[in-house]
């Protein structure tokens, strides 16, 4: 085996120089790749930490806002319930007041010689029965009751002649509707100020 000698050292020098340049380039590429990978990892970590902190602040703000919002929803529900109760009480109060006003109108409209034997009220309907000594008294009572603001749709059902041992009387019956004065809004209506 014979050994080969390179008689031209510049080729060897060039070869070594090329290997050194290649080694430097590989080293620089590796270091640059590692630095870029490290910077990318740091950027991802920073972005992830920023997004995590942002989500945490957002969740905290949502929790802080959710408490007043849920409280506000409860208060709105309580307000709606109170408004509904108020409307019911106003209707009952108007109903009670209207009943008193109807009785007052009956007393004021009753002419001399007319007697009531029955007064019924059921919801917005009412019925009157009575006796009078003359048919004119019944007509006068009917006209005066029609003129009141608390009664609407008054109908004279019947007038009949009653013969009693003490004399002759006219029996009558009439019905009508009670005019309710409440202007309460319907349930569920939007009553926001």
Secondary structure, DSSP 8 states (H G I E B T S, - for coil): ------S-HHHHHHHHHHHHHHHHHHHHHHHHHHHHHHHHHHHHHHHHHHHHHHHHHHHHHHHHHHHHHHHHHHHHHHHHHHHHHHHHHHHHHHHHHHHHHHHHHHHHH--TTEEEEEEEEETTEEEEEEEESSHHHHHHHHHHHHTSSSEEEEEEEEEEEEEETTEEEEEEEEEEEE--------TT-----
